[in-house]
């Protein structure tokens, strides 16, 4: 088993009004560097000043566990 390694990405979310749900916006959905994401946030706020925009951090942790032959159902081997 490998140790879980978290990955952090930053993303923008926008909405036209406080009563609306937050949505991912733009062609690039996330950035590894916070400073790059902050520049994108500033550009988005300038491009759409009447909307609300925020930066969110996504932390993903993946744990890999090797399986033995006994762990794999036979129908998955087809």
C-alpha positions in Angstrom: 0.0 0.0 0.0 1.3 3.5 -0.8 1.1 6.4 1.5 -1.7 8.8 0.6 -0.3 11.9 -1.1 -2.6 14.9 -1.2 -2.8 17.0 -4.3 -3.9 20.6 -4.0 -5.4 22.5 -6.9 -7.1 26.0 -7.0 -10.2 26.7 -9.0 -12.6 29.6 -9.7 -16.3 29.6 -9.0 -18.7 32.3 -10.1 -22.4 33.2 -9.8 -24.5 36.1 -11.2 -26.3 36.8 -7.9 -26.2 35.6 -4.3 -29.4 33.6 -4.8 -27.7 31.5 -7.5 -25.4 28.5 -7.0 -21.7 28.7 -7.4 -20.4 27.3 -10.7 -17.0 26.4 -12.1 -16.2 28.9 -14.9 -13.8 29.4 -17.7 -11.9 27.1 -20.0 -9.2 26.2 -17.4 -10.8 24.6 -14.4 -7.9 24.6 -12.0 -4.3 25.5 -11.3 -1.6 24.0 -9.1 -0.2 27.3 -8.1 -2.2 29.6 -5.9 -0.6 32.8 -7.3 -1.6 31.8 -10.9 -5.2 31.1 -9.7 -5.2 34.5 -7.9 -4.3 36.2 -11.2 -7.1 34.3 -13.0 -9.5 35.4 -10.2 -8.5 39.1 -10.7 -8.9 38.8 -14.5 -12.3 37.2 -14.0 -13.5 39.9 -11.7 -12.4 42.5 -14.2 -14.1 40.8 -17.1 -17.4 40.2 -15.2 -17.6 42.9 -12.5 -21.3 42.4 -11.9 -20.8 38.7 -10.9 -19.5 37.3 -7.7 -16.3 35.3 -8.0 -14.3 33.2 -5.5 -11.2 31.0 -5.3 -11.6 27.5 -3.9 -9.0 25.0 -2.9 -9.5 21.3 -3.9 -7.5 18.7 -1.9 -7.5 15.2 -3.4 -5.9 12.2 -1.7 -5.5 9.0 -3.5 -4.6 5.7 -1.8 -3.5 2.7 -3.9 -3.8 -0.7 -2.4 -2.6 -3.7 -4.4 -5.1 -6.6 -4.7 -4.4 -10.3 -4.6 -5.9 -12.7 -7.1 -8.4 -13.6 -4.4 -9.6 -10.0 -4.2 -10.6 -9.8 -7.8 -14.0 -11.3 -8.8 -13.8 -13.6 -11.9 -16.3 -11.6 -13.9 -13.9 -8.6 -13.9 -11.2 -10.7 -15.7 -13.2 -10.9 -19.0 
